[in-house]
């Protein structure tokens, strides 16, 4: 796997983001995608050692398209400037928490997990779980190793209390979250280092308890 070549392709794509450029660099794109797919395949094999729910999941099921589906409506560049994967039971569009990997130049590569944008029912059930067992989630988020790796939950939060919860609720800061994702960022040098995978797998191990917490209430959906 040549992550240096992957980042080089993505830098060029960000600078020349057009269908005409992509069509003339299709071979370079396929080579970069192949490298990223091989990386995700290797990661899946490692994650499956401690998360049996991913047994049988393939890299092809986890890779996000590089095309922006709605670019023609917004007049934006047609392609994303990164490769991304969401590794979870059922693949990238699964309702369950997913292990995230994004390769993007200029220190924007990242890995982590969670549920970035849960559906309405998912969010309702996760909030109920927080209400019932706030200590469990706080224990995960406040673990010193977890906090050193990820900081805290990222993403959008409500300005007011969710429906059904009082603003004085002792765990209102957790309940106001509309998503539950954690991320660790890497420099380009780290991404290109020979031990990059060895840096990723411990992060995913740390995310596993968060996935267990988030997936428990939505298992029967």
Phi, psi and omega in degrees: 000130182245085182294334178297318178293324178298312180295323178297318177298316182293324175299315179296321179296318179297328181279332185229057190277089179208158178295323179299315180294316181298317180299325181275353178235032184298322181295319178296321176298314181296323178293317179295318179297321179298319178296316180294320178299319179296321178296315180295321178300317180293321178295317179302317179299322179288317181295323180297344178289333180237357177225095185293344181293345180263003178300131179091348179284136182251161179300322181301327179285343189256339184285133174275149176295146176276343177286142169275118187295334187245022186297327184292334180282325186262349183072021181272173174301144188283346186234149171289155179264026182207164167257139181222153177217143174238109186260109181205166177302120182095354176093195192297332182259015179294148176286350184276165177301144181232148173280125188258139168221127176229127171256122182210135184294170173065042175074017182259001176293144186207157178214150180170221181180187181117201177234110186287315181225080179295150174292171184303312181291320177303311183298320179299315182290322178294320178296322176298319179295321177296319180297321181284322188225060182295328181297327181294313180292318179297324178298322178292310185291330183268358176303129185303319179294319179296314182294323179294325182281321191238343187081258178211190179295140179246162176114185186289142174232147174291150175277335181241172179292142176296157179304131178095356181234136180282146181295344178266006178306135184298340180243032183297330180296326176282320183292336181283349179292135173264353177209161186222078183232145175233145184220146173238130183262148181237145171285162177299325179296320179295318180299325183271358181285151182297337184258025182302315180298322179294337176278331184283314188300319176298327177296317180293326175299321180291332180282336186308314179299325177295319177298317179301317180295314183289325184282333185305311182285343185255006184301325185266007179294000000 
